[in-house]
Amino acid sequence: MQKPFVVLGAVAAAALTIHAAGAPAPTLASRIDAVMARPAFRHAIFGVEFLSLDTGRSIYTHNADTFFVPGSTTKLVTMGSALELLGKDYRFHTRVYRTGEIGADGTLHGDLVLVASGDPNLSGRIRPGDTLAFENMDHSYGGPDSHGLDGDPLRVVREFAGQVASHGVKRIDGRVIVDASLYAEGERDGGTGFVVSPIMINDNAVDVRVTPGATGAPATLAISPVTAYTRFVNQTVTGTPGSASTIDIGSDVAAGDGTRTITVVGNVPADAKPAMWAYRVPTPSRYAEIALAEALHERGIVAAARLNEDKPDLTKAAAAYTPANLVAEHVSPPYGEEVKITLKVSQNLHATATPYLLGAVLAHKGTPEAGFGEMRKFLETTGADVTGASQSDGAGADAHFTPAFMTAYLAFMAKQKDGPFFHDALPVLGKDGTLFNIQTGSPAAGHVFAKTGTYEVEDLLHHQMMVTGKGMAGYMTTADGRHLAFAAYINNLEVKDADAVTEVAGQALGEIAAAAYDAKPPAARR
């Protein structure tokens, strides 16, 4: 079988920019056409549009009015809409209330209730100066390029416990409860499989760092955060160098109190790099209840999470949500920081939860239908042709866009007061986020700010991967100072394996984006 064409960032970029001395620079059209003409793409379909933000005119189009599977470029629409609807300075207020009085001996005669606000960053991302940190390969995706963040994943939970203690609470004779009624808990995001919930501790993940041991010995599993919610049984084995990595969950058993026992099985090659692997928490509200009860114990407060089968009357509890009963509160960094996190690392859980959040906050109905209703009203104000957009998922598992819609939408966003922030929240070609490894040697590296997207399925017939959707969309400033919005998609591309998705499709889209950086611009083409 012929080996798929592999694009090497620096080499390919150099090939685009080298031309005979004194000869005119290649046109944008000729560069893009050369990429699309490669044998690797003979069965694929491309959709591309470059739009001048200076003149409002298209400078290149190819299938621009055709629907494409956009992958996670969908997050541009989800998070940009939320940025405009909520505002860059919107903050989540996650509060803890008591439902009874605190006696002279420090006993709380009632329950302690953490009311979920939808804040997606109750995690170790928080940094001084009201900022949120990220790593280029988010822990939710895992792998050897993911290392996890340095911060304490239970930082906010422990802060809650400290504030409760400061109110003189020494014992709770009721229950520790999480009120997750802002919107429904239980759906899984379509990209990484994490459970959507208005309470998100460490992105509803338990991080497992897998390090090979000696050949024949178990691998080492480093768990973070460590709580009573999960107990991991290590049945892995370290295989010979070069053997296949097959780490997986052998079993996941729920106890009556809602805690989980997870058996990790599989082989780790002896020469493998340490790699991140994340356990998807099945019931985030229960996870948070147990974590908070344990944090209270660390402060010397005797408390217990509610019994798993004990369903609290949240309507009755809500009557106690008054300033007088407030015993702890966490105020998030401004919402603009959350937009940055979701766009830079393509955080699927955050994006999937966003329509639920918009529905709850703006329409007072925490359903994705209500959230998309708010998004639709906003999108109709942008001037983009909304008939060129179809979306039922915040992260990109169920969406179709035309390149023309996407560039018109991006042009609108560029003109808004928070447009510069939206621009800077995007991954940077060859530098950071999901573009850190794309076209690193190109002259355009550092000048293209864009969201990537991938949607792929396994082709069992050929033991390969079918890339049903691969995209890149965003902004650039060209070498001669022109400002462009662009959207580029490849659909229906067969590649040999998951690594080749980036090598073939990702680098090709990077080349197309980079082509506009120093190419001679053509006349508009339809």
C-alpha positions as CSV (number, residue, x, y, z in Angstrom):
1,M,0.0,0.0,0.0
2,Q,1.3,3.4,-0.9
3,K,2.4,5.4,2.1
4,P,0.2,8.5,2.6
5,F,1.8,11.9,1.8
6,V,3.3,13.4,4.9
7,V,3.8,17.1,5.3
8,L,6.8,18.3,7.3
9,G,6.1,21.8,8.6
10,A,9.4,23.5,8.0
11,V,10.1,21.8,4.7
12,A,6.7,22.4,3.3
13,A,6.7,26.0,4.4
14,A,10.1,26.6,2.8
15,A,8.8,25.0,-0.5
16,L,6.0,27.6,-0.5
17,T,8.3,30.6,-0.1
18,I,11.2,29.7,-2.4
19,H,11.0,31.1,-5.9
20,A,13.5,32.3,-8.5
21,A,15.1,35.6,-7.8
22,G,13.2,38.4,-9.5
23,A,10.2,36.1,-10.3
24,P,6.8,37.2,-9.0
25,A,5.6,35.6,-5.8
26,P,3.2,32.6,-6.3
27,T,-0.4,33.6,-6.0
28,L,-2.6,32.5,-3.1
29,A,-4.7,30.4,-5.6
30,S,-1.7,28.6,-7.0
31,R,-0.4,27.7,-3.6
32,I,-3.7,26.4,-2.3
33,D,-4.4,24.5,-5.6
34,A,-1.0,22.8,-5.3
35,V,-2.0,21.5,-1.8
36,M,-5.4,20.3,-2.9
37,A,-3.9,18.5,-6.0
38,R,-1.8,16.1,-3.9
39,P,-2.6,12.4,-4.4
40,A,-3.4,12.0,-0.7
41,F,-6.5,14.2,-1.2
42,R,-7.9,12.6,-4.4
43,H,-11.0,11.4,-2.7
44,A,-11.4,14.3,-0.3
45,I,-13.3,17.6,-0.6
46,F,-12.0,21.0,0.3
47,G,-13.8,24.2,1.3
48,V,-11.9,27.4,1.6
49,E,-12.5,31.1,1.9
50,F,-10.2,34.0,2.7
51,L,-11.9,37.3,3.4
52,S,-10.3,40.7,3.6
53,L,-11.2,42.4,6.8
54,D,-9.9,45.7,5.3
55,T,-12.2,45.7,2.3
56,G,-14.9,43.2,3.2
57,R,-14.3,41.2,0.0
58,S,-13.3,37.6,-0.6
59,I,-9.8,37.2,-2.0
60,Y,-10.1,33.4,-2.5
61,T,-13.0,30.9,-2.4
62,H,-13.4,27.3,-3.1
63,N,-16.7,25.5,-2.3
64,A,-17.4,28.4,0.1
65,D,-21.2,27.9,0.0
66,T,-21.0,24.1,0.7
67,F,-21.7,22.6,4.1
68,F,-18.6,21.0,5.7
69,V,-18.2,19.0,8.9
70,P,-16.2,21.5,10.9
71,G,-15.0,19.6,13.9
72,S,-14.0,21.8,16.8
73,T,-13.9,25.0,14.7
74,T,-17.5,24.9,16.0
75,K,-16.2,26.2,19.2
76,L,-15.6,29.6,17.5
77,V,-19.3,30.0,17.2
78,T,-20.1,28.6,20.6
79,M,-17.6,30.5,22.6
80,G,-17.8,33.7,20.5
81,S,-21.6,33.8,21.0
82,A,-21.2,33.2,24.7
83,L,-18.5,35.9,24.9
84,E,-20.9,38.4,23.3
85,L,-24.0,37.3,25.3
86,L,-22.4,37.0,28.7
87,G,-19.6,39.6,28.3
88,K,-15.9,39.2,28.9
89,D,-16.2,40.3,32.5
90,Y,-19.0,37.9,33.5
91,R,-18.0,35.9,36.6
92,F,-19.3,32.7,38.1
93,H,-20.3,32.9,41.8
94,T,-20.2,29.4,43.3
95,R,-21.6,29.5,46.8
96,V,-22.0,27.3,49.9
97,Y,-25.0,27.8,52.2
98,R,-26.1,26.4,55.6
99,T,-29.7,25.3,56.0
100,G,-29.7,25.5,59.8
101,E,-28.2,27.4,62.7
102,I,-24.7,27.1,64.1
103,G,-24.8,26.3,67.8
104,A,-22.5,27.6,70.5
105,D,-20.4,24.5,70.3
106,G,-19.8,24.9,66.5
107,T,-22.4,22.3,65.4
108,L,-24.3,23.2,62.3
109,H,-27.8,21.9,62.8
110,G,-28.6,21.4,59.2
111,D,-27.1,20.6,55.8
112,L,-24.2,22.3,54.0
113,V,-25.1,22.9,50.4
114,L,-22.7,23.7,47.6
115,V,-24.8,25.4,44.8
116,A,-23.2,24.7,41.4
117,S,-23.0,27.8,39.2
118,G,-21.8,26.2,36.0
119,D,-18.2,27.4,36.6
120,P,-16.1,25.1,34.4
121,N,-12.8,26.0,36.2
122,L,-13.0,24.7,39.7
123,S,-9.6,23.3,39.2
124,G,-5.9,23.9,39.3
125,R,-6.0,26.2,36.3
126,I,-6.5,29.3,38.5
127,R,-3.5,31.6,38.7
128,P,-2.8,35.0,40.4
129,G,-4.1,38.0,38.7
130,D,-7.5,36.4,37.8
131,T,-6.1,34.3,35.1
132,L,-6.4,30.7,34.0
133,A,-3.4,28.5,32.9
134,F,-3.4,25.9,30.2
135,E,-1.0,23.4,28.6
136,N,-1.0,22.9,24.9
137,M,-2.3,19.3,25.1
138,D,-5.1,19.4,27.7
139,H,-5.3,16.6,30.3
140,S,-8.7,15.7,28.9
141,Y,-7.0,14.5,25.8
142,G,-4.1,12.8,27.6
143,G,-1.1,11.2,26.0
144,P,2.7,11.8,26.4
145,D,2.4,15.5,25.4
146,S,0.0,16.1,28.3
147,H,1.6,16.6,31.8
148,G,-1.2,18.1,33.8
149,L,-1.2,21.5,35.4
150,D,0.9,22.4,38.5
151,G,-2.0,23.7,40.5
152,D,-4.0,21.8,43.1
153,P,-7.1,20.4,41.3
154,L,-9.0,20.6,44.6
155,R,-7.9,24.2,45.4
156,V,-11.3,25.7,45.3
157,V,-12.9,22.8,47.3
158,R,-10.3,23.3,50.0
159,E,-10.9,27.1,50.0
160,F,-14.6,26.4,50.6
161,A,-13.7,24.2,53.6
162,G,-11.5,27.0,55.0
163,Q,-14.2,29.5,54.7
164,V,-16.7,27.2,56.4
165,A,-14.3,26.7,59.2
166,S,-13.9,30.5,59.5
167,H,-17.6,30.7,60.4
168,G,-17.0,28.6,63.5
169,V,-18.3,25.4,62.1
170,K,-16.8,22.4,63.8
171,R,-19.4,19.7,63.2
172,I,-22.2,19.2,60.7
173,D,-25.0,17.0,61.9
174,G,-26.7,17.2,58.5
175,R,-25.4,16.3,55.1
176,V,-22.9,17.8,52.6
177,I,-24.9,18.3,49.5
178,V,-24.2,19.6,46.0
179,D,-27.1,21.3,44.3
180,A,-26.5,20.7,40.6
181,S,-30.0,21.7,39.5
182,L,-28.8,24.7,37.3
183,Y,-29.0,22.3,34.3
184,A,-29.2,18.5,33.9
185,E,-26.2,16.4,34.7
186,G,-25.4,13.2,32.8
187,E,-24.9,13.8,29.1
188,R,-21.4,13.2,27.8
189,D,-19.5,15.5,25.5
190,G,-19.1,14.1,22.0
191,G,-15.4,14.6,21.8
192,T,-13.8,13.2,24.9
193,G,-16.7,11.6,26.8
194,F,-16.7,13.6,30.0
195,V,-19.9,14.1,31.8
196,V,-21.7,17.4,31.5
197,S,-22.7,18.9,34.8
198,P,-23.0,22.4,36.3
199,I,-20.4,21.3,38.9
200,M,-17.0,20.7,37.4
201,I,-14.1,19.7,39.7
202,N,-10.9,19.2,37.7
203,D,-13.0,19.1,34.5
204,N,-14.9,16.1,36.0
205,A,-11.7,14.1,35.6
206,V,-9.4,12.1,37.7
207,D,-5.9,12.3,36.2
208,V,-3.9,9.1,36.0
209,R,-0.2,9.5,35.1
210,V,1.0,6.2,33.6
211,T,4.8,5.4,33.8
212,P,6.3,2.1,32.7
213,G,8.1,0.0,35.2
214,A,10.6,-2.8,34.6
215,T,9.7,-5.3,31.9
216,G,7.1,-7.7,33.4
217,A,6.3,-5.4,36.4
218,P,3.2,-3.2,36.7
219,A,3.3,0.3,35.4
220,T,3.1,3.1,38.0
221,L,-0.2,4.9,38.3
222,A,0.0,8.4,39.8
223,I,-3.6,9.6,40.7
224,S,-4.7,13.2,41.0
225,P,-6.7,14.2,42.8
226,V,-6.8,11.5,45.4
227,T,-10.3,11.2,47.0
228,A,-12.5,8.5,48.4
229,Y,-14.7,8.7,45.3
230,T,-12.3,6.6,43.3
231,R,-10.1,3.6,44.2
232,F,-7.8,2.4,41.4
233,V,-6.7,-1.3,41.2
234,N,-3.5,-1.6,39.1
235,Q,-3.5,-4.7,36.9
236,T,-1.2,-3.2,34.2
237,V,2.0,-4.8,33.0
238,T,5.1,-3.3,31.5
239,G,5.8,-4.9,28.2
240,T,8.9,-5.2,26.1
241,P,10.2,-2.1,24.3
242,G,8.2,-1.3,21.2
243,S,5.2,-3.3,22.3
244,A,1.7,-1.9,21.9
245,S,0.2,0.4,24.5
246,T,-3.2,-1.0,25.5
247,I,-4.1,0.8,28.8
248,D,-7.8,0.6,29.4
249,I,-10.5,0.2,32.1
250,G,-11.0,-3.5,32.9
251,S,-14.0,-2.8,35.2
252,D,-15.6,0.2,36.9
253,V,-17.8,-0.9,39.8
254,A,-20.1,1.5,41.8
255,A,-20.6,0.9,45.5
256,G,-23.8,1.7,47.3
257,D,-22.4,5.0,48.5
258,G,-21.6,6.1,44.9
259,T,-17.9,5.6,45.1
260,R,-16.1,3.8,42.3
261,T,-13.5,1.0,42.1
262,I,-11.7,1.1,38.8
263,T,-9.5,-1.7,37.6
264,V,-6.9,-0.5,35.1
265,V,-5.5,-3.1,32.8
266,G,-3.3,-3.4,29.7
267,N,0.2,-3.2,28.5
268,V,2.7,-0.3,28.7
269,P,5.9,-0.5,26.6
270,A,9.0,-0.4,28.7
271,D,10.4,2.4,26.5
272,A,7.2,4.5,26.5
273,K,7.2,8.1,27.9
274,P,5.1,8.8,30.9
275,A,1.6,9.6,29.6
276,M,-1.6,11.2,30.9
277,W,-4.8,9.2,31.0
278,A,-8.0,10.5,32.4
279,Y,-10.8,8.7,34.2
280,R,-14.2,10.2,33.3
281,V,-16.1,10.8,36.5
282,P,-19.6,9.3,36.0
283,T,-21.4,11.4,38.6
284,P,-19.7,14.8,39.0
285,S,-22.1,16.0,41.8
286,R,-21.3,12.9,43.9
287,Y,-17.6,13.4,43.2
288,A,-17.9,17.0,44.5
289,E,-19.9,16.0,47.6
290,I,-17.2,13.5,48.7
291,A,-14.3,15.9,47.9
292,L,-15.9,18.7,49.9
293,A,-16.7,16.4,52.9
294,E,-13.0,15.2,52.8
295,A,-11.8,18.8,52.6
296,L,-13.9,19.7,55.7
297,H,-12.3,16.7,57.5
298,E,-8.9,18.2,56.7
299,R,-10.0,21.3,58.6
300,G,-11.1,19.2,61.6
301,I,-14.8,19.6,60.7
302,V,-16.8,16.4,61.3
303,A,-19.0,16.0,58.2
304,A,-20.4,13.4,55.9
305,A,-21.5,13.5,52.3
306,R,-25.2,12.6,51.9
307,L,-26.0,9.0,51.4
308,N,-26.0,8.1,47.8
309,E,-29.7,7.0,47.8
310,D,-30.7,10.0,49.9
311,K,-32.2,12.5,47.4
312,P,-32.4,15.9,49.0
313,D,-35.4,18.3,48.5
314,L,-33.5,21.0,46.7
315,T,-36.6,23.2,46.5
316,K,-36.8,23.2,50.3
317,A,-33.0,23.8,50.5
318,A,-33.2,26.7,48.1
319,A,-35.2,28.7,50.7
320,A,-31.9,28.8,52.7
321,Y,-29.9,30.4,49.9
322,T,-29.8,33.8,51.5
323,P,-26.9,36.2,52.3
324,A,-27.3,35.4,56.0
325,N,-26.8,31.7,55.4
326,L,-23.8,32.1,53.1
327,V,-20.7,30.4,54.5
328,A,-18.4,30.2,51.5
329,E,-18.1,31.7,48.0
330,H,-15.8,31.4,45.1
331,V,-15.8,34.1,42.4
332,S,-14.3,33.0,39.2
333,P,-11.8,34.9,37.0
334,P,-13.6,36.8,34.2
335,Y,-15.4,34.8,31.6
336,G,-12.9,35.9,28.9
337,E,-10.4,33.7,30.6
338,E,-12.7,30.7,30.2
339,V,-13.1,31.6,26.5
340,K,-9.3,31.5,26.1
341,I,-9.0,28.1,27.8
342,T,-11.7,26.5,25.7
343,L,-10.4,27.9,22.4
344,K,-6.6,27.4,23.1
345,V,-6.9,23.7,24.1
346,S,-10.2,22.8,22.4
347,Q,-11.8,21.9,25.8
348,N,-14.7,19.7,24.7
349,L,-16.5,19.5,28.1
350,H,-16.5,23.3,28.5
351,A,-17.8,23.9,25.0
352,T,-20.5,21.2,25.3
353,A,-21.7,22.7,28.5
354,T,-21.9,26.2,27.2
355,P,-25.3,26.0,25.5
356,Y,-26.7,24.5,28.7
357,L,-25.2,27.5,30.6
358,L,-26.6,30.1,28.2
359,G,-30.0,28.5,28.5
360,A,-29.9,28.6,32.3
361,V,-28.5,32.1,32.7
362,L,-30.3,33.9,29.8
363,A,-33.5,31.9,29.2
364,H,-33.8,30.5,32.7
365,K,-34.1,27.1,31.3
366,G,-31.0,24.9,31.5
367,T,-31.4,23.0,28.3
368,P,-29.3,23.0,25.1
369,E,-32.4,23.9,23.1
370,A,-32.8,27.1,25.2
371,G,-29.1,27.9,24.8
372,F,-29.1,27.4,21.1
373,G,-32.2,29.6,20.9
374,E,-30.1,32.4,22.5
375,M,-27.2,31.7,20.2
376,R,-29.5,31.8,17.1
377,K,-30.8,35.3,18.1
378,F,-27.3,36.5,18.4
379,L,-26.1,35.0,15.2
380,E,-28.9,36.7,13.3
381,T,-27.4,40.0,14.3
382,T,-24.0,39.3,12.8
383,G,-24.9,39.7,9.1
384,A,-23.6,36.2,8.4
385,D,-25.9,33.9,6.4
386,V,-27.3,31.7,9.2
387,T,-28.7,29.2,6.7
388,G,-25.0,28.3,6.2
389,A,-24.8,27.0,9.8
390,S,-26.2,23.9,11.5
391,Q,-25.3,23.1,15.1
392,S,-26.7,20.9,17.8
393,D,-23.6,20.5,20.0
394,G,-21.4,23.1,21.6
395,A,-18.1,21.4,20.9
396,G,-18.5,20.2,17.3
397,A,-19.8,16.6,17.4
398,D,-22.9,17.6,15.5
399,A,-22.4,20.6,13.3
400,H,-22.1,21.8,9.7
401,F,-20.9,25.2,8.5
402,T,-20.1,26.7,5.2
403,P,-16.7,28.5,4.9
404,A,-18.7,31.6,3.8
405,F,-20.7,31.6,7.0
406,M,-17.6,31.2,9.1
407,T,-15.6,34.0,7.6
408,A,-18.6,36.4,7.7
409,Y,-19.1,35.5,11.4
410,L,-15.4,36.0,12.1
411,A,-15.5,39.4,10.3
412,F,-18.4,40.4,12.6
413,M,-16.5,39.3,15.7
414,A,-13.4,41.2,14.7
415,K,-15.5,44.5,14.8
416,Q,-16.8,44.0,18.3
417,K,-15.4,45.7,21.4
418,D,-14.1,42.3,22.6
419,G,-12.9,41.4,19.1
420,P,-9.2,41.8,20.0
421,F,-9.6,39.5,23.0
422,F,-11.4,36.9,20.9
423,H,-8.5,37.1,18.3
424,D,-5.9,36.6,21.0
425,A,-7.7,33.8,22.7
426,L,-7.1,31.6,19.6
427,P,-4.2,29.1,19.2
428,V,-1.2,30.6,17.4
429,L,0.3,28.8,14.4
430,G,3.5,27.0,15.4
431,K,3.4,28.5,18.9
432,D,0.7,27.4,21.3
433,G,-2.6,25.6,21.9
434,T,-3.7,23.1,19.4
435,L,-1.5,24.8,16.7
436,F,1.7,24.4,18.7
437,N,3.0,21.7,16.3
438,I,1.6,23.0,13.0
439,Q,3.9,24.7,10.5
440,T,6.5,25.5,13.2
441,G,9.1,26.6,10.6
442,S,6.8,28.6,8.4
443,P,7.3,32.4,8.0
444,A,3.6,32.6,9.0
445,A,4.2,31.0,12.4
446,G,3.2,33.5,15.1
447,H,1.0,35.4,12.6
448,V,-2.0,33.1,12.3
449,F,-4.5,32.9,15.1
450,A,-7.0,30.1,14.4
451,K,-9.1,27.3,15.9
452,T,-8.5,23.8,14.7
453,G,-11.0,21.0,14.5
454,T,-11.1,17.2,13.9
455,Y,-13.8,14.7,13.5
456,E,-12.8,11.1,12.6
457,V,-14.1,7.6,12.6
458,E,-12.4,4.2,12.4
459,D,-12.5,2.5,9.0
460,L,-12.7,-1.2,9.9
461,L,-12.8,-2.2,6.2
462,H,-9.2,-1.0,5.6
463,H,-8.0,-0.8,9.2
464,Q,-7.5,3.0,8.8
465,M,-9.1,6.2,9.8
466,M,-11.6,8.3,7.9
467,V,-11.4,12.0,8.7
468,T,-14.9,13.1,8.1
469,G,-14.1,16.6,9.2
470,K,-10.9,18.6,9.6
471,G,-10.8,22.4,9.8
472,M,-9.0,25.5,10.6
473,A,-10.5,29.0,10.9
474,G,-9.5,32.3,12.3
475,Y,-7.4,35.4,11.5
476,M,-4.1,36.5,10.2
477,T,-2.1,39.6,9.5
478,T,-0.1,39.1,6.3
479,A,3.5,40.1,5.7
480,D,2.4,43.3,4.0
481,G,0.0,44.3,6.7
482,R,-3.4,43.1,5.4
483,H,-5.9,41.6,7.8
484,L,-7.8,38.4,6.8
485,A,-10.4,36.1,8.2
486,F,-10.3,32.6,6.8
487,A,-11.9,29.2,7.0
488,A,-10.5,26.0,5.5
489,Y,-11.9,22.5,5.7
490,I,-11.0,19.0,4.5
491,N,-13.8,16.4,4.6
492,N,-13.7,12.7,3.7
493,L,-10.0,12.0,3.9
494,E,-8.6,8.5,4.5
495,V,-5.4,8.3,6.5
496,K,-3.4,5.3,7.9
497,D,-3.8,6.1,11.6
498,A,-4.6,8.8,14.2
499,D,-1.1,10.3,14.0
500,A,-1.5,10.8,10.3
501,V,-4.5,13.0,10.8
502,T,-2.1,15.8,12.0
503,E,0.7,14.9,9.7
504,V,-1.5,14.9,6.6
505,A,-4.6,16.9,7.2
506,G,-3.5,19.2,10.0
507,Q,-0.3,20.3,8.2
508,A,-2.1,20.7,4.9
509,L,-4.6,23.1,6.4
510,G,-1.7,24.9,8.1
511,E,0.0,25.3,4.7
512,I,-3.2,26.7,3.3
513,A,-3.4,29.2,6.1
514,A,0.3,30.1,5.8
515,A,-0.1,30.5,2.0
516,A,-1.8,33.8,2.5
517,Y,0.9,35.2,4.7
518,D,3.3,36.3,1.9
519,A,1.5,35.2,-1.3
520,K,0.5,37.6,-4.0
521,P,-3.3,38.0,-3.4
522,P,-5.5,37.0,-6.4
523,A,-8.6,38.6,-7.6
524,A,-11.8,37.3,-6.0
525,R,-12.8,33.9,-7.4
526,R,-16.2,32.1,-7.1
